[in-house]
Amino acid sequence: MSVLTDSRGPVRDRAPTLGGTPMCRRLTIPNQGTPRGPRRTSLPRRRGPRRGGSGPGACTVVVVTKEGTAEWPVRIRSPRLVIRPPGDADRTALIRLMTDPVTREYLGGAVDYASRQALELSPLGITWGRWVLALAEDDTMIGSITLDYDRGELELSYALLPEWTGLGYAAESCIALLDWARRELEDEVVIAISQTRNKRSVALLRKLGFTVRKGLEEFGTQQLLLERSLREPLPAQEATLQTAEDPPPPTRR
């Protein structure tokens, strides 16, 4: 996870002040992680007007030195959810999401001790493309959703805590995030990876317009790499994508 000061060096270009009041500042956060595929040599350009401000009390504009938009944090709303960066209040739920055997059944198993310890100690909410799913009514965290370029292409992934599966939240969050990506990013294609055994997830991705590009093997099991064009229309939020005919979620087998 990103940190403002670590072994790779401190955040640069800190904000000047005006009469003791911080002005709008530009931060540069070091790139994180080791990519599994070729990475872009420059940031993709962001669609739409650049938000921000100047003068006393203006917000911080964060420039992230990895692929994605040039601004963070980003909050997205859907009918029942807020898709937002994680905060300290979400740490317990995030650890459970990474260790719960039902949630991790199709995600390569529970994370190792070092990854869990890093989550327990690291700052949250400053890495581009990593959001939590929270109920709009009371901000309860129910899962996570991610966009990243670890394979050299824009990739979507998501996970829900077991008690929140089967209620349409996965479809709702994916439609909202993909709609944002269509408007804000210049990528033409988004990919997703799912185990072939995870029939419910594969069925949902197909209903979202994904098609199979190829099969592959990861974590000792067969996977599908699916793709969809970001320029193709998305299903409407009011559409019922998950029905009783779909394979049941893991908690209901």
Secondary structure, DSSP 8 states (H G I E B T S, - for coil): ---SEETTEE-BS---EETTEE---EEEE---S--SS---SS---B-S------STT---EEEESSSS-S-----EE-SSEEEE---GGGHHHHHHHHH-TTTTTTTTSS--HHHHHHHHHS--S-STTEEEEEETTT--EEEEEEEE-TTSS-EEEEEE-GGGTTSSHHHHHHHHHHHHHHHHB--SEEEEEEETT-HHHHHHHHHTT-EEEEEEEETTEEEEEEEEETTS----TTS--S-TTS---GGG-
